[in-house]
Amino acid sequence: MSTETPPNWPEPDRHDTEVMLLGAYHMDNPGLDVANVDADDVLAPERQRQLRELTDRLATWEPTAVAVERPFDRQTDIDALYDEYRTGERSYDEETAIDPPHPMRSDTDTECRSEVIQVGFRLADRLDHARVHAVDHPMTMAANLDDDEAEQLDFEAMIERASERLDAPVPSPAEHKRAADEHLSTSTIPAYLRWVNREGRLHMNHDAMFAAGIAGGDERGIGSRLLSAWYERNLRIVENLWRTADPDDDRLFLVVGSGHVHVLRQLLEEMPGVCPTSPLPLLD
């Protein structure tokens, strides 16, 4: 494994609190994103072996706290569920029905496949942590639109307008999905996560949203309101991370949808005494 800090990531000062941001794909296929990757079954024996390998690598960083993309106000649910995995009542390689702690889900048989459990819980369990921290603040990008605006929202059309106005191609969600599906189908989980967390991939979601929102928007200001909701959600994630962390925690690990990583890195760099950290050295 490399010990070099990847380009565009800050070097931590010895007094900094480090926050490692592992950009992940949604392993349980929740279908909640603009571009939804077709994840194969992570409960399959070979994928479970790869997840154990991933956990071995991540554990070498020795985080003092593990946080996941689940609602901050559902911490009690996360505590109870984590305890069931930690005590062996539930097993990471078995399909089990779970009353999902995510408010945007209604099914009960896929949460056991989520990166929250398969990466976050598994890592915290391996490190013998007493809990896993829920830090998300679920919001749709249409949160600042009225009902009519939300119903009429066409992100693909905004991408097309942005490409015309910028006179440059802006990757569409469909193109992003095709590339991700193809790469995942031929990769191990650690290799796929290395690809996802490379600089070019981290920028894709962010660049497309800004192009669509600003260059592809209209006189109603829908684009800026979409982006303000996106930033509000990520600001709340940073705030929640700090509300849950113990004062003695100096290495925080957050597994989160990869589209969040670029903006979370920006926000964390603005906090004095905090250094966002890339997982790439652990994924070589």
C-alpha positions as a printed Julia matrix, in Angstrom:
284×3 Matrix{Float64}:
   0.0     0.0     0.0
   1.17    3.5    -0.82
   1.68    6.13    1.9
   1.7     9.07   -0.52
  -1.06   11.64   -0.34
  -2.87   11.66   -3.71
  -2.89   14.92   -5.71
  -5.55   17.48   -4.73
  -5.78   16.14   -1.2
  -4.26   18.2     1.64
  -1.4    16.99    3.8
  -2.5    16.63    7.43
  -0.8    18.58   10.17
   0.1    16.48   13.19
  -2.62   18.22   15.22
  -5.35   17.78   12.61
  -8.37   15.53   12.95
  -8.36   13.42    9.79
 -11.58   12.43    8.05
 -11.21    9.63    5.5
 -13.89    9.81    2.8
 -14.53    6.49    1.1
 -16.7     7.09   -1.94
 -18.82    3.98   -2.47
 -21.57    2.71   -4.72
 -24.94    1.73   -3.3
 -24.54   -2.02   -2.99
 -28.23   -2.68   -2.3
 -29.56   -1.01   -5.48
 -31.88    1.52   -3.77
 -32.49    3.41   -7.03
 -32.39    6.81   -5.31
 -29.74    8.55   -7.44
 -29.82   10.27  -10.82
 -27.42    7.59  -12.1
 -27.99    4.22  -10.42
 -25.28    1.58  -10.74
 -26.5    -1.99  -11.27
 -24.85   -3.71   -8.32
 -24.54   -7.48   -8.37
 -25.22   -9.48   -5.2
 -22.61   -8.64   -2.57
 -23.81  -11.6    -0.49
 -22.28  -13.94   -3.09
 -19.24  -15.81   -1.66
 -16.66  -14.13   -3.93
 -17.98  -10.64   -3.2
 -17.94  -11.46    0.53
 -14.29  -12.48    0.23
 -13.56   -9.16   -1.49
 -15.38   -7.25    1.25
 -13.3    -9.0     3.9
 -10.18   -8.02    1.96
 -11.42   -4.43    1.78
 -12.04   -4.42    5.53
  -8.5    -5.7     6.16
  -7.11   -2.8     4.15
  -9.29   -0.12    5.74
  -8.6    -1.39    9.25
  -4.88   -0.64    8.84
  -5.74    3.07    8.98
  -7.14    2.45   12.49
 -10.02    4.95   12.52
 -11.29    5.9    15.95
 -14.87    6.32   14.69
 -16.88    5.02   11.73
 -19.75    7.03   10.2
 -22.31    6.02    7.59
 -24.84    7.6     5.23
 -27.92    7.04    7.33
 -30.15    9.67    8.95
 -28.75   11.4    12.01
 -32.13   11.18   13.72
 -32.21    7.39   13.31
 -29.16    6.77   15.49
 -31.14    4.58   17.89
 -32.16    2.3    14.99
 -28.57    2.1    13.78
 -27.34    1.29   17.31
 -29.82   -1.59   17.64
 -29.05   -2.97   14.18
 -25.27   -2.73   14.64
 -25.52   -4.55   17.97
 -27.27   -7.44   16.21
 -24.38   -7.78   13.77
 -21.73   -7.25   16.43
 -23.17   -9.95   18.69
 -23.59  -12.44   15.83
 -27.39  -12.38   15.88
 -27.13  -11.34   12.22
 -24.41  -12.41    9.82
 -22.85  -10.23    7.11
 -23.12  -12.99    4.51
 -26.81  -13.84    5.04
 -29.93  -12.22    3.64
 -32.06  -10.95    6.5
 -35.15   -8.76    6.58
 -34.39   -5.41    8.19
 -36.84   -2.65    8.98
 -34.85   -0.1     6.96
 -33.61    2.91    8.92
 -33.52    4.97    5.73
 -36.76    7.01    5.44
 -36.79    6.79    1.63
 -36.92    2.98    1.58
 -39.88    0.68    2.07
 -38.41   -2.75    1.32
 -36.87   -4.88    4.06
 -34.75   -7.47    2.27
 -32.02   -5.36    0.63
 -30.67   -3.23    3.48
 -28.46   -6.15    4.54
 -26.58   -5.67    1.24
 -26.0    -1.94    1.72
 -22.52   -0.43    1.98
 -23.65    0.87    5.38
 -23.65   -2.68    6.72
 -21.21   -4.41    4.39
 -18.48   -1.75    4.74
 -19.35    0.55    7.66
 -20.67   -2.0    10.17
 -18.11   -4.59    9.14
 -15.19   -2.19    9.64
 -16.43   -0.9    12.99
 -17.06   -4.48   14.13
 -13.56   -5.51   13.06
 -12.12   -2.62   15.13
 -14.37   -3.47   18.11
 -16.11   -0.1    18.1
 -19.11    0.22   20.37
 -21.19    2.05   17.78
 -21.45    3.3    14.2
 -22.39    6.96   13.73
 -25.35    7.92   11.53
 -24.6    11.34    9.99
 -26.82   11.81    6.93
 -29.47   14.49    6.46
 -31.65   13.06    3.66
 -32.8    15.66    1.16
 -33.73   15.43   -2.48
 -32.13   17.9    -4.86
 -35.64   19.19   -5.52
 -36.14   20.13   -1.85
 -36.09   23.87   -2.67
 -38.51   23.6    -5.61
 -42.28   23.83   -5.48
 -44.38   20.82   -6.47
 -44.9    21.94  -10.07
 -41.21   22.7   -10.59
 -40.2    19.35   -9.09
 -42.66   17.48  -11.29
 -41.37   19.2   -14.43
 -37.68   18.81  -13.55
 -35.72   17.23  -16.43
 -32.05   16.85  -15.51
 -31.15   15.26  -18.86
 -32.58   18.29  -20.67
 -30.54   20.57  -18.42
 -27.4    18.59  -19.31
 -28.19   18.97  -23.02
 -28.71   22.75  -22.68
 -25.46   23.03  -20.73
 -23.54   21.15  -23.44
 -24.92   23.53  -26.08
 -24.23   26.7   -24.11
 -20.74   25.61  -23.03
 -19.98   24.22  -26.5
 -18.47   21.2   -24.75
 -19.86   17.75  -23.93
 -21.16   17.33  -20.39
 -21.35   13.65  -19.38
 -24.94   12.59  -18.82
 -26.15   10.37  -15.98
 -26.73    7.61  -18.56
 -23.09    7.78  -19.68
 -21.92    7.78  -16.09
 -24.05    4.71  -15.39
 -22.78    2.8   -18.44
 -19.15    3.34  -17.49
 -19.78    2.39  -13.85
 -21.78   -0.74  -14.71
 -19.1    -1.93  -17.11
 -16.29   -1.34  -14.64
 -18.07   -2.97  -11.7
 -18.91   -6.08  -13.72
 -15.21   -6.76  -14.36
 -13.67   -5.56  -11.07
 -13.21   -6.71   -7.53
 -14.82   -4.43   -4.96
 -11.49   -2.91   -3.81
 -10.46   -2.32   -7.45
 -13.81   -0.75   -8.29
 -13.64    1.54   -5.27
 -10.14    2.58   -6.29
 -11.52    3.54   -9.72
 -14.49    5.38   -8.18
 -12.24    7.38   -5.82
  -9.82    8.58   -8.49
  -9.84   12.33   -9.02
 -11.5    12.26  -12.44
 -14.42   10.17  -11.21
 -14.88   12.27   -8.07
 -15.35   15.36  -10.24
 -17.88   13.85  -12.64
 -20.99   14.16  -10.46
 -20.0    17.62   -9.22
 -19.11   18.96  -12.66
 -22.33   17.65  -14.22
 -24.47   19.19  -11.46
 -22.8    22.59  -11.8
 -22.96   22.53  -15.59
 -26.62   21.5   -15.57
 -27.56   23.8   -12.7
 -25.84   26.97  -13.89
 -25.39   26.66  -17.66
 -28.44   24.44  -18.14
 -30.83   26.27  -15.86
 -33.42   28.89  -16.75
 -34.75   32.26  -15.59
 -36.57   30.65  -12.64
 -33.29   29.92  -10.88
 -34.04   26.22  -10.61
 -30.39   25.27  -11.13
 -29.09   27.35   -8.24
 -31.86   26.04   -6.0
 -30.94   22.45   -6.9
 -27.32   23.16   -6.01
 -28.23   24.94   -2.78
 -30.14   21.84   -1.62
 -27.16   19.66   -2.52
 -24.78   21.86   -0.53
 -27.18   22.1     2.39
 -27.34   18.33    2.65
 -23.56   18.0     2.61
 -23.12   20.82    5.11
 -25.5    19.01    7.42
 -23.49   15.79    7.0
 -20.34   17.65    8.1
 -22.2    19.2    11.02
 -23.64   15.84   12.08
 -20.23   14.21   11.82
 -18.96   16.69   14.36
 -22.0    16.38   16.59
 -21.48   12.62   16.9
 -17.69   12.47   17.15
 -16.0    12.12   20.51
 -13.52   14.93   21.33
 -10.75   12.32   21.44
 -11.49   10.98   17.94
  -8.64   11.95   15.67
  -9.33    9.61   12.73
 -12.9     9.58   11.47
 -13.94    7.27    8.64
 -17.02    8.01    6.54
 -18.4     5.66    3.87
 -20.67    7.68    1.61
 -22.0     7.73   -1.94
 -19.09    8.7    -4.19
 -20.95   11.72   -5.56
 -20.62   13.38   -2.14
 -16.84   13.1    -1.81
 -15.76   16.14   -3.84
 -18.07   18.57   -2.04
 -17.4    17.03    1.4
 -13.68   17.45    0.79
 -14.27   21.12   -0.02
 -16.32   21.67    3.11
 -13.98   19.79    5.45
 -10.99   21.77    4.15
 -12.76   24.93    5.33
 -12.79   23.67    8.93
  -9.73   24.68   10.98
  -7.93   21.7    12.45
  -9.56   19.21   10.06
  -7.99   17.38    7.13
 -10.0    15.32    4.63
  -8.11   12.18    3.65
  -8.27    9.98    0.55
  -8.69    6.19    0.84
  -6.66    5.57   -2.33
  -3.43    4.6    -0.53
  -5.36    1.73    1.11
  -6.85    0.53   -2.17
  -3.64   -0.03   -4.18
